[in-house]
Amino acid sequence: MSGNGAREVILAYLSTYRMGPGQKALRSEVGVWCFDNQGRYDVEVDSDTYQQQMRRMIIGSGKWKTDRDNDGLNDVFCPCSSRKPYVVVYDPRCCTI
């Protein structure tokens, strides 16, 4: 799986734990799991990279706006995740953009 990065490992976490719309996960737990399991996805980044990537994946956040991917793959977490110790998987029924 070459070409993977922090985003792909975070998405793997969400898949592994079957995190669906409206569910939340502690950022610290996501970051630790991703760092510990990144080798399985051919990724080697610093642990801080996962925290940065999660901020980039919060819809409407500053990082989401400035570092946005045109493919939409960063449209993962609800805006209500900003400045919280957790991230919430986007659910159009509970979060408006």
C-alpha positions in Angstrom: 0.0 0.0 0.0 2.4 2.7 -1.1 1.4 6.3 -1.2 -0.5 6.0 2.1 -0.4 8.7 4.8 -1.9 9.6 8.1 -5.3 10.1 6.6 -5.4 6.4 5.4 -4.4 5.2 8.8 -7.1 7.3 10.5 -9.7 5.9 8.0 -8.4 2.4 8.8 -9.0 3.1 12.5 -12.6 4.2 11.8 -13.1 1.0 9.7 -11.5 -1.3 12.3 -13.7 0.0 15.1 -16.7 0.3 12.7 -17.2 4.0 13.6 -20.2 5.3 11.8 -22.1 8.6 11.4 -22.5 10.4 14.7 -20.1 8.2 16.7 -17.2 9.8 18.5 -13.7 8.8 19.4 -11.1 10.4 21.6 -8.4 12.0 19.6 -5.7 10.7 21.9 -6.9 7.1 21.4 -7.1 7.5 17.6 -3.6 9.0 17.5 -2.1 6.2 19.7 -3.8 3.4 17.7 -2.7 5.0 14.4 0.9 5.5 15.5 1.1 1.9 16.9 -0.5 0.4 13.7 0.9 2.6 11.0 3.4 0.0 9.8 0.6 -2.3 8.7 -0.3 0.5 6.2 3.2 1.3 5.1 3.2 4.6 6.8 5.9 6.1 9.0 5.1 9.5 10.5 5.4 11.2 13.8 2.6 10.8 16.3 1.8 14.5 16.1 1.0 14.0 12.4 -2.2 12.1 13.3 -3.4 15.0 15.4 -2.7 17.4 12.6 -4.5 15.2 10.1 -7.6 14.9 12.3 -7.8 18.7 12.4 -7.6 18.7 8.6 -10.5 16.2 8.4 -12.9 18.4 10.4 -15.3 19.9 7.9 -15.2 23.6 7.9 -12.1 23.9 10.1 -9.3 26.3 9.2 -7.0 23.4 8.2 -9.8 21.8 6.2 -10.2 25.0 4.3 -6.6 25.7 3.6 -5.3 22.2 3.1 -8.5 20.8 1.5 -8.2 17.9 -0.9 -10.3 18.3 -4.1 -11.2 14.6 -3.9 -13.2 15.3 -0.7 -11.4 12.6 1.3 -11.0 15.0 4.2 -14.7 15.4 4.7 -14.9 13.0 7.6 -15.5 14.7 11.0 -18.4 17.0 12.1 -17.7 20.7 12.7 -18.8 20.1 16.3 -15.4 18.2 16.7 -13.5 21.5 16.6 -11.6 22.3 19.9 -12.9 19.1 21.5 -10.9 16.1 22.9 -12.8 13.9 20.5 -13.8 13.7 16.9 -17.4 12.9 15.7 -17.9 11.1 12.4 -19.9 13.3 10.1 -23.7 12.7 10.3 -25.8 15.0 8.1 -28.7 14.5 10.5 -27.0 16.0 13.5 -24.4 18.4 11.9 -25.2 21.1 9.4 -22.5 22.6 7.3 
